[in-house]
Amino acid sequence: MDYLIQLKKIAKSRENAYRIAKREEIGKLKAITNIIKVADYFSGKSEEVQLKAVARVERDILTILPDPRSRYSRLRDKMLDLIAKSKEA
């Protein structure tokens, strides 16, 4: 499975959500940039390497995590599942 392609899509959607809401915070934009950079670099690698890359950017993922009460709660669950899978590997 292409975990990093999924992660990149999530990061880009969060970036668009921040731009629409005009809440472009430097820390969150840096986290998104780092996630996209790592996803681009490791996207063609094996599943194990991709999961290690997810673990590598875990802090950045948690930085852009939507609030559990928001309408993006399903997106939050996907992101947390991805982190959980990376810890299992």
C-alpha positions as CSV (number, residue, x, y, z in Angstrom):
1,M,0.0,0.0,0.0
2,D,1.2,3.5,-0.7
3,Y,1.1,5.0,2.7
4,L,3.1,8.1,1.7
5,I,0.9,8.9,-1.2
6,Q,-2.0,8.9,1.2
7,L,-0.1,11.0,3.7
8,K,0.9,13.5,1.0
9,K,-2.8,13.9,0.0
10,I,-3.7,14.5,3.7
11,A,-1.0,17.1,4.1
12,K,-2.1,18.9,1.0
13,S,-5.7,18.9,2.0
14,R,-4.8,20.3,5.5
15,E,-2.7,23.0,3.7
16,N,-5.7,24.0,1.6
17,A,-7.9,24.0,4.7
18,Y,-5.6,26.3,6.5
19,R,-5.4,28.7,3.5
20,I,-9.2,28.7,3.1
21,A,-9.6,29.5,6.8
22,K,-6.8,32.0,6.6
23,R,-5.0,30.3,9.5
24,E,-1.6,29.8,7.9
25,E,0.6,29.3,11.0
26,I,4.3,29.0,10.4
27,G,4.7,25.9,12.5
28,K,1.9,24.0,10.7
29,L,3.1,25.1,7.2
30,K,6.7,23.9,8.1
31,A,5.2,20.6,9.2
32,I,3.3,20.2,6.0
33,T,6.4,21.0,3.9
34,N,8.4,18.5,5.8
35,I,5.7,15.8,5.4
36,I,5.5,16.4,1.6
37,K,9.3,16.4,1.2
38,V,9.6,13.0,3.1
39,A,6.6,11.6,1.2
40,D,8.1,12.5,-2.1
41,Y,11.5,11.0,-1.3
42,F,10.3,7.7,0.1
43,S,7.1,7.1,-2.0
44,G,8.6,4.6,-4.4
45,K,10.2,2.5,-1.6
46,S,9.0,-0.7,0.0
47,E,6.1,-0.8,2.5
48,E,8.5,-1.2,5.5
49,V,10.5,1.9,4.5
50,Q,7.4,3.9,4.0
51,L,6.1,3.0,7.4
52,K,9.5,4.1,8.9
53,A,9.2,7.4,7.0
54,V,5.7,7.9,8.6
55,A,7.2,7.3,12.0
56,R,9.9,9.8,11.1
57,V,7.4,12.6,10.5
58,E,5.0,11.6,13.4
59,R,5.6,14.8,15.2
60,D,4.7,16.8,12.1
61,I,1.6,14.7,11.6
62,L,0.5,15.4,15.1
63,T,1.0,19.1,14.5
64,I,-1.5,19.3,11.7
65,L,-4.0,16.8,13.3
66,P,-7.5,18.2,13.2
67,D,-9.5,18.6,16.3
68,P,-11.6,15.5,17.3
69,R,-14.8,17.6,17.4
70,S,-14.3,19.1,13.9
71,R,-15.9,18.0,10.7
72,Y,-12.5,16.5,9.8
73,S,-12.7,13.8,12.4
74,R,-12.6,11.0,9.8
75,L,-9.4,12.5,8.4
76,R,-8.0,12.6,12.0
77,D,-8.8,8.9,12.4
78,K,-7.0,8.1,9.1
79,M,-3.9,10.0,10.3
80,L,-3.9,8.3,13.7
81,D,-4.4,4.9,12.0
82,L,-1.4,5.6,9.8
83,I,0.7,6.5,12.9
84,A,-0.4,3.3,14.6
85,K,0.5,1.2,11.6
86,S,4.0,2.7,11.6
87,K,4.5,1.8,15.2
88,E,3.5,-1.8,14.5
89,A,6.1,-2.2,11.8
